[in-house]
Amino acid sequence: MEIYWVGIRESEIKYTNFVKDSITIFGNNNISMQNKLNRCLNHNDSKNFTIIDDFFNKEIQKIIQEKPHIKFMYYSQINSYRSMEKLGLLNHVICLNNQDLIEKLSNKFKLKKYFKNYVPVLDYILIKGQDLCIAKIQQELPTKTSEYVIQTAIGSGGSGTFLINSKNENNLIFNKNQNYMVSKYCQDNIPLNVHVLISDQEIELLPPSLQIIELSDNKLIYKGCDYIAYQKLISNQLNQKMNNYSYIIASHLQKMGYKGICGIDYILYNNEIYLMEINTRFQNSSTILNKSLQENNLPSLQELHYNCFYNKKIKLPKFTVNYSCYINENTESNTTFPMNYIEELDSIDKNISKEQMTYLGSFIFDKSIYRKE
């Protein structure tokens, strides 16, 4: 079976031979917006969805005309429904969960309402956009903090996640009739993430990472993953706690009928680990995991994702990920890290304007950088 990858970045398949080729937003050597249209739109911004989907759909239909039996594996399952269902081509997509289940799990409101009965979840309230102000929040969610996190029901990579306080509340614009979830901002929290594989019979937890989150324009934006720092900073006791919570969550997903890969986001705060969201897709950090899987002669995440749906082996021996990755949005090859990187992913033609791209590239660091601290 010949499989094409449909995703965000060409680097998502850099460390796998499981797929034949790819259609992506970023990339130089494949079917990509960057290569064909000389633009790389922000895939997290809903105003760009139609343009991106139109590009994907056009290229997918071309391939199907040439190869009627071709199959596609998507980075994001919800995106495959958004585009391929309209074309009547879902039969060409492999490794898909039920659409209603995907949409339910992608909704932060529904997710936390369900899982707060099984794992720790921060207290939250829902407020209409027209009522979002510090005074109203403090009245309904009394805490000792003066800053709060505002989230939309759907969002990824930091889109739809805002930090609000008394200084910036008048600068934030919200949809008056839309519901937003509000929780306290936990100062000095540590964001965590773990990839999980789920089949009918098995659950496999992969090595976890710290998430690099930066405040930009009042938004909490994902800027990379740090597998090395996780090993250095997270105790065995906390690691075991997160494994336990992840297994509980994965067991519920398994009972719901969910299969394949997903990512679970947490924050560590005051020695407790709180569930934040579940990503029913591959993640930016998947490339770093794939690099380590390949170095250990293990199947890639794409192959393991496929195995989950077809009752094949997903059990892995223990392995360590000795890499970290940082997304750079500048137009120069430097980062906020004062160390040398070992590899750059998805570099962008610098002639593309800032408005036409999401970021310049991702930089991979290895464990040697921490010896220089």
PyMOL commands that set and color helices and strands:
alter all, ss='L'
color gray80, all
select helices_A, chain A and resi 10-13+33-36+46-66+77-87+90-92+99-106+108-115+129-131+134-140+169-171+227-233+236-256+286-295+301-309+354-356+367-372
alter helices_A, ss='H'
color red, helices_A
select strands_A, chain A and resi 3-6+21-24+31-32+71-74+124-128+148-151+161-164+179-184+190-198+203-205+209-216+219-226+260-269+272-279+323-328+343-345+361-366
alter strands_A, ss='S'
color yellow, strands_A
deselect
rebuild
show_as cartoon
